[in-house]
Amino acid sequence: MTLSEKQALFTVKIAQLINWADERGYRLTFGEAYRTPEQAALNAKKGSGISNSLHTQRLAVDFNLFINGQYQSDSAAYRPLGEYWETIGGAWGGRFSKPDGNHFSLEHNGVR
């Protein structure tokens, strides 16, 4: 699968996740979707990301989650969304060694 094909698949899967969440009363807004390679390198240097972030490949998105109008910052609040995302083939940041619950990606070249 080419990168372009994988990006298109990711977009469709993200739409599925957004619809699934909306049907269950979760409200999502986009956090970071695209990240430049320069920003990824800066984040990695600060210890808040990796230099080969899937955001640079347009295969990852961070969401802001609201439940009953309240912004959720705890990774645990994202668990239902993360578990659903995994059932449709995605990788969820809540499973990372340093949990990043708002991160939803599609694995590419061994990066999640």
C-alpha positions as CSV (number, residue, x, y, z in Angstrom):
1,M,0.0,0.0,0.0
2,T,1.4,3.4,-0.9
3,L,1.6,6.2,1.6
4,S,-1.2,8.1,-0.2
5,E,-3.4,5.0,-0.1
6,K,-2.7,4.6,3.6
7,Q,-3.5,8.3,4.2
8,A,-6.8,7.8,2.5
9,L,-7.6,4.7,4.6
10,F,-6.6,6.6,7.7
11,T,-9.0,9.5,6.8
12,V,-11.9,7.0,6.4
13,K,-11.1,5.3,9.7
14,I,-10.9,8.6,11.5
15,A,-14.3,9.5,10.2
16,Q,-15.6,6.2,11.5
17,L,-14.1,7.0,14.9
18,I,-15.6,10.5,15.0
19,N,-19.1,9.1,14.1
20,W,-18.8,6.3,16.6
21,A,-17.8,8.8,19.3
22,D,-20.6,11.2,18.4
23,E,-23.2,8.5,18.5
24,R,-22.2,7.7,22.1
25,G,-22.3,11.3,23.3
26,Y,-18.6,12.0,23.2
27,R,-17.6,15.3,21.6
28,L,-14.3,15.6,19.8
29,T,-12.4,18.5,18.4
30,F,-9.1,18.3,16.5
31,G,-5.9,18.9,18.4
32,E,-2.8,18.3,16.3
33,A,-3.2,16.5,13.0
34,Y,-0.2,17.5,10.9
35,R,3.1,18.2,12.4
36,T,6.2,19.4,10.4
37,P,9.3,17.4,10.6
38,E,11.0,20.3,12.3
39,Q,8.3,20.4,15.0
40,A,8.6,16.7,15.5
41,A,12.4,17.0,15.9
42,L,11.9,19.8,18.5
43,N,9.3,17.7,20.4
44,A,11.7,14.8,20.4
45,K,14.5,17.0,21.8
46,K,12.1,18.1,24.6
47,G,11.1,14.5,25.3
48,S,7.4,15.1,24.3
49,G,7.4,13.1,21.1
50,I,9.5,11.3,18.5
51,S,11.3,12.6,15.5
52,N,9.6,10.2,13.1
53,S,6.1,11.0,14.3
54,L,3.3,9.7,12.2
55,H,1.8,13.2,12.4
56,T,4.5,14.1,9.8
57,Q,3.1,11.4,7.5
58,R,-0.5,12.5,8.0
59,L,-1.2,9.2,9.7
60,A,-1.9,10.4,13.2
61,V,-4.3,12.8,14.9
62,D,-4.6,14.1,18.5
63,F,-8.2,14.8,19.6
64,N,-9.6,17.0,22.4
65,L,-12.3,15.0,24.2
66,F,-15.3,16.6,25.9
67,I,-17.7,14.6,28.1
68,N,-20.8,16.5,29.3
69,G,-19.1,19.7,28.2
70,Q,-16.0,19.0,30.3
71,Y,-12.6,18.8,28.6
72,Q,-10.9,15.5,29.5
73,S,-7.1,15.4,29.9
74,D,-6.7,12.0,31.5
75,S,-5.8,9.2,29.0
76,A,-8.2,6.9,30.8
77,A,-11.2,9.0,29.6
78,Y,-10.2,8.1,26.0
79,R,-10.2,4.4,26.7
80,P,-13.6,3.6,25.0
81,L,-12.5,5.5,21.9
82,G,-9.1,3.9,21.9
83,E,-10.5,0.4,22.3
84,Y,-12.9,1.0,19.4
85,W,-10.1,2.5,17.3
86,E,-8.0,-0.7,17.8
87,T,-10.9,-2.9,16.6
88,I,-10.9,-1.1,13.3
89,G,-7.1,-1.4,12.8
90,G,-5.7,1.7,14.5
91,A,-3.0,2.2,17.1
92,W,-4.0,4.0,20.2
93,G,-1.6,6.2,22.2
94,G,-3.1,5.1,25.5
95,R,-1.1,1.9,25.1
96,F,2.2,3.6,24.8
97,S,4.8,3.2,27.5
98,K,4.2,6.9,28.2
99,P,0.4,7.0,27.7
100,D,-0.9,9.5,25.2
101,G,-4.6,8.8,25.3
102,N,-5.6,11.5,22.8
103,H,-3.3,10.0,20.0
104,F,-4.9,7.9,17.3
105,S,-2.7,6.6,14.5
106,L,-2.3,4.0,11.8
107,E,0.9,2.0,12.0
108,H,3.4,2.7,9.3
109,N,6.9,1.2,8.8
110,G,6.8,-0.1,12.4
111,V,5.9,3.3,14.0
112,R,2.6,3.5,15.9
